[in-house]
């Protein structure tokens, strides 16, 4: 069955997927996985056959929409679901008044994935929860 991506008001299922991917698989400290930005973020949940299988969040600040906490359960990787989550986030951002660009902190291993979606890397490599990242952005046409 093809996954469905929805904007959700209650992100509990998003947190479950994020915990599995970031804490259990990638060994991100549990206290770093959730933060105060979750309270005001836009949360996206991907489900397949009613089961949560992917998540992402969007944090709006000034003219930037920062996409983060993008994750897909192991059994759904390679299906295009990660790209679909990013495209959905970009569609939301393009429709949000005042937002002129999308940004994200990409794990180094995922730079090529985001480049294929139109993002360009900038700045130095930085550590986030013990994992090397680099900032990326995609500017929207006026």
FITORVO-744017 format. One record per residue: residue number from 1; y, x, z of N, C-alpha, C in turn; residue in three letters. Coordinates in steps of 0.1 Angstrom, whole numbers. Each point is the difference from the previous one (the first is absolute). Layout:
N
@vodren:NUM, n_yy:Y, n_xx:X, n_zz:Z, ca_yy:Y, ca_xx:X, ca_zz:Z, c_yy:Y, c_xx:X, c_zz:Z, lumkol:Ala
...
This chain:
142
@vodren:1, n_yy:-12, n_xx:8, n_zz:0, ca_yy:12, ca_xx:-8, ca_zz:0, c_yy:13, c_xx:9, c_zz:0, lumkol:Unk
@vodren:2, n_yy:9, n_xx:-4, n_zz:-7, ca_yy:13, ca_xx:7, ca_zz:-1, c_yy:8, c_xx:-2, c_zz:13, lumkol:Unk
@vodren:3, n_yy:5, n_xx:11, n_zz:5, ca_yy:8, ca_xx:-1, ca_zz:12, c_yy:13, c_xx:-8, c_zz:-2, lumkol:Unk
@vodren:4, n_yy:4, n_xx:-6, n_zz:11, ca_yy:13, ca_xx:-7, ca_zz:0, c_yy:9, c_xx:7, c_zz:9, lumkol:Unk
@vodren:5, n_yy:13, n_xx:2, n_zz:-4, ca_yy:10, ca_xx:7, ca_zz:8, c_yy:10, c_xx:-11, c_zz:4, lumkol:Unk
@vodren:6, n_yy:2, n_xx:-1, n_zz:13, ca_yy:10, ca_xx:-10, ca_zz:6, c_yy:9, c_xx:7, c_zz:10, lumkol:Unk
@vodren:7, n_yy:12, n_xx:-6, n_zz:0, ca_yy:9, ca_xx:4, ca_zz:11, c_yy:-4, c_xx:-8, c_zz:12, lumkol:Unk
@vodren:8, n_yy:-1, n_xx:6, n_zz:11, ca_yy:-5, ca_xx:-7, ca_zz:12, c_yy:11, c_xx:1, c_zz:12, lumkol:Unk
@vodren:9, n_yy:1, n_xx:-11, n_zz:7, ca_yy:9, ca_xx:0, ca_zz:11, c_yy:-6, c_xx:7, c_zz:13, lumkol:Unk
@vodren:10, n_yy:-13, n_xx:-3, n_zz:2, ca_yy:-8, ca_xx:6, ca_zz:11, c_yy:-8, c_xx:12, c_zz:-6, lumkol:Unk
@vodren:11, n_yy:4, n_xx:12, n_zz:4, ca_yy:-6, ca_xx:12, ca_zz:-6, c_yy:-13, c_xx:5, c_zz:7, lumkol:Unk
@vodren:12, n_yy:-6, n_xx:-8, n_zz:8, ca_yy:-12, ca_xx:4, ca_zz:8, c_yy:-11, c_xx:6, c_zz:-9, lumkol:Unk
@vodren:13, n_yy:-3, n_xx:-7, n_zz:-12, ca_yy:-10, ca_xx:5, ca_zz:-9, c_yy:4, c_xx:13, c_zz:-6, lumkol:Unk
@vodren:14, n_yy:13, n_xx:1, n_zz:-3, ca_yy:5, ca_xx:13, ca_zz:-5, c_yy:-2, c_xx:11, c_zz:10, lumkol:Unk
@vodren:15, n_yy:3, n_xx:-3, n_zz:12, ca_yy:-3, ca_xx:11, ca_zz:11, c_yy:-14, c_xx:4, c_zz:0, lumkol:Unk
@vodren:16, n_yy:-9, n_xx:-10, n_zz:-1, ca_yy:-15, ca_xx:3, ca_zz:0, c_yy:-3, c_xx:10, c_zz:-11, lumkol:Unk
@vodren:17, n_yy:4, n_xx:-3, n_zz:-12, ca_yy:-3, ca_xx:9, ca_zz:-12, c_yy:6, c_xx:13, c_zz:2, lumkol:Unk
@vodren:18, n_yy:13, n_xx:1, n_zz:5, ca_yy:7, ca_xx:12, ca_zz:2, c_yy:-7, c_xx:9, c_zz:11, lumkol:Unk
@vodren:19, n_yy:-5, n_xx:-7, n_zz:10, ca_yy:-7, ca_xx:8, ca_zz:11, c_yy:-12, c_xx:6, c_zz:-6, lumkol:Unk
@vodren:20, n_yy:-8, n_xx:-8, n_zz:-7, ca_yy:-12, ca_xx:6, ca_zz:-6, c_yy:2, c_xx:12, c_zz:-9, lumkol:Unk
@vodren:21, n_yy:10, n_xx:-1, n_zz:-9, ca_yy:3, ca_xx:11, ca_zz:-9, c_yy:7, c_xx:11, c_zz:7, lumkol:Unk
@vodren:22, n_yy:11, n_xx:-2, n_zz:7, ca_yy:8, ca_xx:11, ca_zz:5, c_yy:-6, c_xx:6, c_zz:13, lumkol:Unk
@vodren:23, n_yy:-4, n_xx:-9, n_zz:9, ca_yy:-5, ca_xx:6, ca_zz:13, c_yy:-14, c_xx:4, c_zz:-1, lumkol:Unk
@vodren:24, n_yy:-9, n_xx:-9, n_zz:-5, ca_yy:-14, ca_xx:3, ca_zz:0, c_yy:-3, c_xx:11, c_zz:-11, lumkol:Unk
@vodren:25, n_yy:5, n_xx:-2, n_zz:-12, ca_yy:-4, ca_xx:9, ca_zz:-11, c_yy:8, c_xx:13, c_zz:0, lumkol:Unk
@vodren:26, n_yy:14, n_xx:-2, n_zz:1, ca_yy:9, ca_xx:12, ca_zz:-1, c_yy:3, c_xx:6, c_zz:13, lumkol:Unk
@vodren:27, n_yy:-4, n_xx:-5, n_zz:11, ca_yy:2, ca_xx:5, ca_zz:13, c_yy:15, c_xx:1, c_zz:4, lumkol:Unk
@vodren:28, n_yy:8, n_xx:-9, n_zz:-5, ca_yy:14, ca_xx:-1, ca_zz:5, c_yy:-1, c_xx:-5, c_zz:14, lumkol:Unk
@vodren:29, n_yy:8, n_xx:6, n_zz:9, ca_yy:0, ca_xx:-5, ca_zz:14, c_yy:4, c_xx:-15, c_zz:1, lumkol:Unk
@vodren:30, n_yy:-8, n_xx:-8, n_zz:7, ca_yy:2, ca_xx:-14, ca_zz:1, c_yy:15, c_xx:-4, c_zz:4, lumkol:Unk
@vodren:31, n_yy:6, n_xx:8, n_zz:8, ca_yy:13, ca_xx:-3, ca_zz:5, c_yy:11, c_xx:3, c_zz:-11, lumkol:Unk
@vodren:32, n_yy:-4, n_xx:7, n_zz:-11, ca_yy:9, ca_xx:2, ca_zz:-11, c_yy:-1, c_xx:-10, c_zz:-11, lumkol:Unk
@vodren:33, n_yy:-12, n_xx:-7, n_zz:-1, ca_yy:-2, ca_xx:-9, ca_zz:-11, c_yy:9, c_xx:-12, c_zz:0, lumkol:Unk
@vodren:34, n_yy:2, n_xx:-6, n_zz:11, ca_yy:9, ca_xx:-12, ca_zz:0, c_yy:13, c_xx:5, c_zz:7, lumkol:Unk
@vodren:35, n_yy:11, n_xx:-6, n_zz:-5, ca_yy:13, ca_xx:4, ca_zz:6, c_yy:10, c_xx:-12, c_zz:0, lumkol:Unk
@vodren:36, n_yy:12, n_xx:2, n_zz:5, ca_yy:10, ca_xx:-10, ca_zz:1, c_yy:4, c_xx:-7, c_zz:-13, lumkol:Unk
@vodren:37, n_yy:-2, n_xx:7, n_zz:-11, ca_yy:3, ca_xx:-5, ca_zz:-13, c_yy:-9, c_xx:-12, c_zz:-5, lumkol:Unk
@vodren:38, n_yy:-12, n_xx:0, n_zz:6, ca_yy:-9, ca_xx:-11, ca_zz:-4, c_yy:6, c_xx:-14, c_zz:4, lumkol:Unk
@vodren:39, n_yy:9, n_xx:-1, n_zz:10, ca_yy:6, ca_xx:-12, ca_zz:4, c_yy:9, c_xx:-7, c_zz:-11, lumkol:Unk
@vodren:40, n_yy:6, n_xx:8, n_zz:-8, ca_yy:10, ca_xx:-5, ca_zz:-10, c_yy:-5, c_xx:3, c_zz:-14, lumkol:Unk
@vodren:41, n_yy:-11, n_xx:6, n_zz:-2, ca_yy:-5, ca_xx:4, ca_zz:-13, c_yy:-5, c_xx:-13, c_zz:-8, lumkol:Unk
@vodren:42, n_yy:-1, n_xx:2, n_zz:-13, ca_yy:-7, ca_xx:-10, ca_zz:-8, c_yy:-14, c_xx:5, c_zz:-1, lumkol:Unk
@vodren:43, n_yy:-10, n_xx:-8, n_zz:3, ca_yy:-14, ca_xx:4, ca_zz:0, c_yy:-7, c_xx:-6, c_zz:-12, lumkol:Unk
@vodren:44, n_yy:-8, n_xx:8, n_zz:-7, ca_yy:-8, ca_xx:-5, ca_zz:-11, c_yy:-15, c_xx:3, c_zz:4, lumkol:Unk
@vodren:45, n_yy:-8, n_xx:-11, n_zz:-3, ca_yy:-14, ca_xx:1, ca_zz:4, c_yy:-8, c_xx:-3, c_zz:-13, lumkol:Unk
@vodren:46, n_yy:-10, n_xx:8, n_zz:-3, ca_yy:-9, ca_xx:-2, ca_zz:-11, c_yy:-13, c_xx:-5, c_zz:6, lumkol:Unk
@vodren:47, n_yy:-5, n_xx:-11, n_zz:-6, ca_yy:-13, ca_xx:-6, ca_zz:5, c_yy:-9, c_xx:-1, c_zz:-13, lumkol:Unk
@vodren:48, n_yy:-13, n_xx:1, n_zz:3, ca_yy:-11, ca_xx:-2, ca_zz:-10, c_yy:-10, c_xx:-8, c_zz:7, lumkol:Unk
@vodren:49, n_yy:-3, n_xx:-12, n_zz:-6, ca_yy:-10, ca_xx:-9, ca_zz:6, c_yy:4, c_xx:-4, c_zz:14, lumkol:Unk
@vodren:50, n_yy:13, n_xx:-1, n_zz:2, ca_yy:5, ca_xx:-3, ca_zz:14, c_yy:1, c_xx:11, c_zz:10, lumkol:Unk
@vodren:51, n_yy:-5, n_xx:12, n_zz:-4, ca_yy:0, ca_xx:11, ca_zz:9, c_yy:11, c_xx:10, c_zz:-2, lumkol:Unk
@vodren:52, n_yy:7, n_xx:4, n_zz:10, ca_yy:11, ca_xx:9, ca_zz:-2, c_yy:-5, c_xx:14, c_zz:-5, lumkol:Unk
@vodren:53, n_yy:6, n_xx:5, n_zz:-11, ca_yy:-5, ca_xx:12, ca_zz:-6, c_yy:11, c_xx:10, c_zz:-3, lumkol:Unk
@vodren:54, n_yy:13, n_xx:-4, n_zz:2, ca_yy:11, ca_xx:9, ca_zz:-3, c_yy:12, c_xx:-5, c_zz:6, lumkol:Unk
@vodren:55, n_yy:10, n_xx:9, n_zz:2, ca_yy:13, ca_xx:-3, ca_zz:6, c_yy:11, c_xx:9, c_zz:-4, lumkol:Unk
@vodren:56, n_yy:12, n_xx:-4, n_zz:2, ca_yy:12, ca_xx:8, ca_zz:-2, c_yy:11, c_xx:-7, c_zz:7, lumkol:Unk
@vodren:57, n_yy:11, n_xx:8, n_zz:3, ca_yy:12, ca_xx:-6, ca_zz:6, c_yy:12, c_xx:5, c_zz:-7, lumkol:Unk
@vodren:58, n_yy:11, n_xx:-8, n_zz:1, ca_yy:12, ca_xx:4, ca_zz:-6, c_yy:11, c_xx:-1, c_zz:11, lumkol:Unk
@vodren:59, n_yy:8, n_xx:10, n_zz:1, ca_yy:11, ca_xx:0, ca_zz:10, c_yy:13, c_xx:2, c_zz:-8, lumkol:Unk
@vodren:60, n_yy:9, n_xx:-10, n_zz:2, ca_yy:13, ca_xx:0, ca_zz:-7, c_yy:10, c_xx:7, c_zz:8, lumkol:Unk
@vodren:61, n_yy:7, n_xx:9, n_zz:-6, ca_yy:11, ca_xx:7, ca_zz:7, c_yy:11, c_xx:3, c_zz:-11, lumkol:Unk
@vodren:62, n_yy:12, n_xx:-5, n_zz:2, ca_yy:11, ca_xx:1, ca_zz:-9, c_yy:-5, c_xx:-4, c_zz:-14, lumkol:Unk
@vodren:63, n_yy:1, n_xx:10, n_zz:-10, ca_yy:-4, ca_xx:-4, ca_zz:-14, c_yy:-14, c_xx:5, c_zz:-3, lumkol:Unk
@vodren:64, n_yy:-8, n_xx:4, n_zz:10, ca_yy:-13, ca_xx:6, ca_zz:-2, c_yy:-11, c_xx:-9, c_zz:6, lumkol:Unk
@vodren:65, n_yy:-10, n_xx:-2, n_zz:-8, ca_yy:-12, ca_xx:-7, ca_zz:5, c_yy:-11, c_xx:11, c_zz:2, lumkol:Unk
@vodren:66, n_yy:-4, n_xx:3, n_zz:12, ca_yy:-10, ca_xx:10, ca_zz:3, c_yy:-13, c_xx:-6, c_zz:1, lumkol:Unk
@vodren:67, n_yy:-9, n_xx:4, n_zz:-9, ca_yy:-14, ca_xx:-5, ca_zz:0, c_yy:-8, c_xx:9, c_zz:8, lumkol:Unk
@vodren:68, n_yy:-8, n_xx:-5, n_zz:9, ca_yy:-8, ca_xx:8, ca_zz:9, c_yy:-13, c_xx:-6, c_zz:4, lumkol:Unk
@vodren:69, n_yy:-8, n_xx:7, n_zz:8, ca_yy:-12, ca_xx:-4, ca_zz:5, c_yy:-9, c_xx:-7, c_zz:-10, lumkol:Unk
@vodren:70, n_yy:0, n_xx:6, n_zz:-12, ca_yy:-8, ca_xx:-5, ca_zz:-12, c_yy:-14, c_xx:5, c_zz:3, lumkol:Unk
@vodren:71, n_yy:-10, n_xx:-9, n_zz:0, ca_yy:-14, ca_xx:4, ca_zz:2, c_yy:-9, c_xx:-10, c_zz:-6, lumkol:Unk
@vodren:72, n_yy:-12, n_xx:5, n_zz:-4, ca_yy:-10, ca_xx:-8, ca_zz:-6, c_yy:-14, c_xx:4, c_zz:7, lumkol:Unk
@vodren:73, n_yy:-8, n_xx:-10, n_zz:4, ca_yy:-13, ca_xx:4, ca_zz:5, c_yy:-8, c_xx:8, c_zz:-10, lumkol:Unk
@vodren:74, n_yy:-9, n_xx:8, n_zz:6, ca_yy:-8, ca_xx:9, ca_zz:-9, c_yy:-7, c_xx:-7, c_zz:-11, lumkol:Unk
@vodren:75, n_yy:-6, n_xx:-11, n_zz:3, ca_yy:-8, ca_xx:-7, ca_zz:-10, c_yy:8, c_xx:-6, c_zz:-12, lumkol:Unk
@vodren:76, n_yy:13, n_xx:-1, n_zz:2, ca_yy:9, ca_xx:-5, ca_zz:-10, c_yy:8, c_xx:11, c_zz:-8, lumkol:Unk
@vodren:77, n_yy:-2, n_xx:12, n_zz:4, ca_yy:8, ca_xx:11, ca_zz:-6, c_yy:-5, c_xx:2, c_zz:-15, lumkol:Unk
@vodren:78, n_yy:9, n_xx:3, n_zz:-9, ca_yy:-4, ca_xx:2, ca_zz:-14, c_yy:0, c_xx:-13, c_zz:-8, lumkol:Unk
@vodren:79, n_yy:4, n_xx:-11, n_zz:6, ca_yy:-1, ca_xx:-13, ca_zz:-7, c_yy:14, c_xx:-4, c_zz:-5, lumkol:Unk
@vodren:80, n_yy:10, n_xx:8, n_zz:3, ca_yy:14, ca_xx:-3, ca_zz:-4, c_yy:8, c_xx:-8, c_zz:11, lumkol:Unk
@vodren:81, n_yy:-7, n_xx:-2, n_zz:11, ca_yy:7, ca_xx:-8, ca_zz:10, c_yy:12, c_xx:7, c_zz:6, lumkol:Unk
@vodren:82, n_yy:-1, n_xx:13, n_zz:2, ca_yy:12, ca_xx:8, ca_zz:5, c_yy:12, c_xx:-2, c_zz:-9, lumkol:Unk
@vodren:83, n_yy:-2, n_xx:2, n_zz:-13, ca_yy:10, ca_xx:-2, ca_zz:-10, c_yy:6, c_xx:-14, c_zz:0, lumkol:Unk
@vodren:84, n_yy:-9, n_xx:-10, n_zz:2, ca_yy:4, ca_xx:-14, ca_zz:1, c_yy:9, c_xx:-2, c_zz:12, lumkol:Unk
@vodren:85, n_yy:-3, n_xx:6, n_zz:11, ca_yy:8, ca_xx:-1, ca_zz:12, c_yy:14, c_xx:5, c_zz:-3, lumkol:Unk
@vodren:86, n_yy:1, n_xx:12, n_zz:-6, ca_yy:13, ca_xx:6, ca_zz:-3, c_yy:7, c_xx:-8, c_zz:-10, lumkol:Unk
@vodren:87, n_yy:-6, n_xx:-5, n_zz:-10, ca_yy:7, ca_xx:-9, ca_zz:-10, c_yy:6, c_xx:-12, c_zz:7, lumkol:Unk
@vodren:88, n_yy:-8, n_xx:-6, n_zz:9, ca_yy:5, ca_xx:-12, ca_zz:7, c_yy:12, c_xx:3, c_zz:9, lumkol:Unk
@vodren:89, n_yy:-1, n_xx:12, n_zz:7, ca_yy:12, ca_xx:4, ca_zz:8, c_yy:12, c_xx:3, c_zz:-9, lumkol:Unk
@vodren:90, n_yy:-2, n_xx:6, n_zz:-11, ca_yy:11, ca_xx:2, ca_zz:-9, c_yy:6, c_xx:-13, c_zz:-6, lumkol:Unk
@vodren:91, n_yy:-8, n_xx:-9, n_zz:-2, ca_yy:5, ca_xx:-13, ca_zz:-5, c_yy:8, c_xx:-7, c_zz:11, lumkol:Unk
@vodren:92, n_yy:-4, n_xx:1, n_zz:12, ca_yy:8, ca_xx:-6, ca_zz:11, c_yy:13, c_xx:7, c_zz:1, lumkol:Unk
@vodren:93, n_yy:0, n_xx:14, n_zz:-1, ca_yy:12, ca_xx:8, ca_zz:2, c_yy:10, c_xx:-3, c_zz:-12, lumkol:Unk
@vodren:94, n_yy:-5, n_xx:-1, n_zz:-12, ca_yy:9, ca_xx:-3, ca_zz:-11, c_yy:7, c_xx:-13, c_zz:1, lumkol:Unk
@vodren:95, n_yy:-6, n_xx:-10, n_zz:7, ca_yy:5, ca_xx:-13, ca_zz:2, c_yy:9, c_xx:-1, c_zz:12, lumkol:Unk
@vodren:96, n_yy:1, n_xx:11, n_zz:8, ca_yy:8, ca_xx:0, ca_zz:13, c_yy:14, c_xx:4, c_zz:-3, lumkol:Unk
@vodren:97, n_yy:10, n_xx:-8, n_zz:2, ca_yy:14, ca_xx:3, ca_zz:-2, c_yy:4, c_xx:13, c_zz:7, lumkol:Unk
@vodren:98, n_yy:7, n_xx:9, n_zz:-7, ca_yy:5, ca_xx:12, ca_zz:6, c_yy:-10, c_xx:12, c_zz:0, lumkol:Unk
@vodren:99, n_yy:-12, n_xx:-2, n_zz:-3, ca_yy:-10, ca_xx:11, ca_zz:-1, c_yy:1, c_xx:6, c_zz:-13, lumkol:Unk
@vodren:100, n_yy:2, n_xx:14, n_zz:0, ca_yy:2, ca_xx:7, ca_zz:-13, c_yy:-11, c_xx:10, c_zz:-3, lumkol:Unk
@vodren:101, n_yy:-8, n_xx:2, n_zz:11, ca_yy:-12, ca_xx:10, ca_zz:-2, c_yy:-10, c_xx:-2, c_zz:10, lumkol:Unk
@vodren:102, n_yy:-12, n_xx:4, n_zz:-4, ca_yy:-12, ca_xx:0, ca_zz:9, c_yy:-2, c_xx:15, c_zz:4, lumkol:Unk
@vodren:103, n_yy:-4, n_xx:2, n_zz:13, ca_yy:-4, ca_xx:13, ca_zz:4, c_yy:-13, c_xx:-1, c_zz:8, lumkol:Unk
@vodren:104, n_yy:-7, n_xx:12, n_zz:1, ca_yy:-12, ca_xx:0, ca_zz:9, c_yy:-3, c_xx:15, c_zz:3, lumkol:Unk
@vodren:105, n_yy:-7, n_xx:2, n_zz:11, ca_yy:-5, ca_xx:13, ca_zz:3, c_yy:-14, c_xx:0, c_zz:-4, lumkol:Unk
@vodren:106, n_yy:-3, n_xx:8, n_zz:-10, ca_yy:-14, ca_xx:0, ca_zz:-6, c_yy:-8, c_xx:12, c_zz:6, lumkol:Unk
@vodren:107, n_yy:-12, n_xx:-3, n_zz:4, ca_yy:-9, ca_xx:11, ca_zz:3, c_yy:-2, c_xx:9, c_zz:-12, lumkol:Unk
@vodren:108, n_yy:0, n_xx:13, n_zz:2, ca_yy:-1, ca_xx:9, ca_zz:-12, c_yy:-11, c_xx:-3, c_zz:-9, lumkol:Unk
@vodren:109, n_yy:-11, n_xx:-4, n_zz:4, ca_yy:-11, ca_xx:-4, ca_zz:-8, c_yy:3, c_xx:-12, c_zz:-9, lumkol:Unk
@vodren:110, n_yy:9, n_xx:-8, n_zz:3, ca_yy:4, ca_xx:-12, ca_zz:-7, c_yy:12, c_xx:1, c_zz:-9, lumkol:Unk
@vodren:111, n_yy:6, n_xx:12, n_zz:-1, ca_yy:12, ca_xx:1, ca_zz:-9, c_yy:-3, c_xx:-4, c_zz:-14, lumkol:Unk
@vodren:112, n_yy:-11, n_xx:4, n_zz:-6, ca_yy:-3, ca_xx:-5, ca_zz:-14, c_yy:-1, c_xx:-15, c_zz:-1, lumkol:Unk
@vodren:113, n_yy:-6, n_xx:-6, n_zz:10, ca_yy:-2, ca_xx:-15, ca_zz:0, c_yy:14, c_xx:-6, c_zz:-1, lumkol:Unk
@vodren:114, n_yy:9, n_xx:4, n_zz:8, ca_yy:14, ca_xx:-6, ca_zz:0, c_yy:8, c_xx:4, c_zz:-12, lumkol:Unk
@vodren:115, n_yy:-2, n_xx:12, n_zz:-5, ca_yy:7, ca_xx:4, ca_zz:-13, c_yy:-4, c_xx:-9, c_zz:-11, lumkol:Unk
@vodren:116, n_yy:-13, n_xx:-4, n_zz:-1, ca_yy:-4, ca_xx:-9, ca_zz:-10, c_yy:7, c_xx:-14, c_zz:1, lumkol:Unk
@vodren:117, n_yy:4, n_xx:-3, n_zz:12, ca_yy:7, ca_xx:-13, ca_zz:2, c_yy:15, c_xx:1, c_zz:-2, lumkol:Unk
@vodren:118, n_yy:5, n_xx:12, n_zz:-4, ca_yy:14, ca_xx:2, ca_zz:-2, c_yy:8, c_xx:7, c_zz:10, lumkol:Unk
@vodren:119, n_yy:-6, n_xx:4, n_zz:11, ca_yy:7, ca_xx:7, ca_zz:11, c_yy:2, c_xx:15, c_zz:-4, lumkol:Unk
@vodren:120, n_yy:11, n_xx:6, n_zz:5, ca_yy:2, ca_xx:14, ca_zz:-1, c_yy:2, c_xx:7, c_zz:13, lumkol:Unk
@vodren:121, n_yy:-7, n_xx:11, n_zz:2, ca_yy:0, ca_xx:7, ca_zz:13, c_yy:14, c_xx:8, c_zz:1, lumkol:Unk
@vodren:122, n_yy:4, n_xx:1, n_zz:13, ca_yy:12, ca_xx:8, ca_zz:3, c_yy:-1, c_xx:6, c_zz:14, lumkol:Unk
@vodren:123, n_yy:7, n_xx:10, n_zz:2, ca_yy:0, ca_xx:6, ca_zz:14, c_yy:-12, c_xx:9, c_zz:3, lumkol:Unk
@vodren:124, n_yy:0, n_xx:5, n_zz:12, ca_yy:-11, ca_xx:9, ca_zz:4, c_yy:-12, c_xx:-8, c_zz:6, lumkol:Unk
@vodren:125, n_yy:-11, n_xx:6, n_zz:1, ca_yy:-12, ca_xx:-5, ca_zz:6, c_yy:3, c_xx:-1, c_zz:15, lumkol:Unk
@vodren:126, n_yy:-4, n_xx:-11, n_zz:6, ca_yy:2, ca_xx:-2, ca_zz:15, c_yy:-13, c_xx:-6, c_zz:6, lumkol:Unk
@vodren:127, n_yy:-1, n_xx:2, n_zz:13, ca_yy:-12, ca_xx:-4, ca_zz:7, c_yy:3, c_xx:-14, c_zz:6, lumkol:Unk
@vodren:128, n_yy:-9, n_xx:-10, n_zz:-3, ca_yy:1, ca_xx:-13, ca_zz:7, c_yy:-14, c_xx:-3, c_zz:5, lumkol:Unk
@vodren:129, n_yy:-1, n_xx:0, n_zz:13, ca_yy:-12, ca_xx:-3, ca_zz:8, c_yy:-11, c_xx:10, c_zz:-4, lumkol:Unk
@vodren:130, n_yy:3, n_xx:13, n_zz:-2, ca_yy:-9, ca_xx:10, ca_zz:-3, c_yy:-5, c_xx:1, c_zz:-15, lumkol:Unk
@vodren:131, n_yy:7, n_xx:-8, n_zz:-9, ca_yy:-4, ca_xx:0, ca_zz:-14, c_yy:13, c_xx:4, c_zz:-8, lumkol:Unk
@vodren:132, n_yy:-2, n_xx:9, n_zz:-9, ca_yy:11, ca_xx:4, ca_zz:-9, c_yy:5, c_xx:-11, c_zz:-9, lumkol:Unk
@vodren:133, n_yy:13, n_xx:-3, n_zz:-1, ca_yy:6, ca_xx:-10, ca_zz:-8, c_yy:11, c_xx:6, c_zz:-8, lumkol:Unk
@vodren:134, n_yy:5, n_xx:-8, n_zz:-9, ca_yy:12, ca_xx:3, ca_zz:-8, c_yy:7, c_xx:-13, c_zz:-3, lumkol:Unk
@vodren:135, n_yy:13, n_xx:0, n_zz:0, ca_yy:7, ca_xx:-12, ca_zz:-3, c_yy:0, c_xx:-3, c_zz:-15, lumkol:Unk
@vodren:136, n_yy:0, n_xx:-12, n_zz:-3, ca_yy:0, ca_xx:-4, ca_zz:-14, c_yy:10, c_xx:-12, c_zz:-2, lumkol:Unk
@vodren:137, n_yy:5, n_xx:-2, n_zz:-12, ca_yy:9, ca_xx:-12, ca_zz:-2, c_yy:-1, c_xx:-5, c_zz:-14, lumkol:Unk
@vodren:138, n_yy:4, n_xx:-12, n_zz:-2, ca_yy:0, ca_xx:-7, ca_zz:-13, c_yy:13, c_xx:-8, c_zz:0, lumkol:Unk
@vodren:139, n_yy:9, n_xx:4, n_zz:-9, ca_yy:13, ca_xx:-7, ca_zz:-1, c_yy:-1, c_xx:-12, c_zz:-9, lumkol:Unk
@vodren:140, n_yy:5, n_xx:-11, n_zz:4, ca_yy:0, ca_xx:-12, ca_zz:-9, c_yy:11, c_xx:0, c_zz:-10, lumkol:Unk
@vodren:141, n_yy:-2, n_xx:-4, n_zz:-12, ca_yy:11, ca_xx:-1, ca_zz:-10, c_yy:10, c_xx:-10, c_zz:5, lumkol:Unk
@vodren:142, n_yy:12, n_xx:3, n_zz:-2, ca_yy:11, ca_xx:-10, ca_zz:3, c_yy:0, c_xx:-12, c_zz:-9, lumkol:Unk
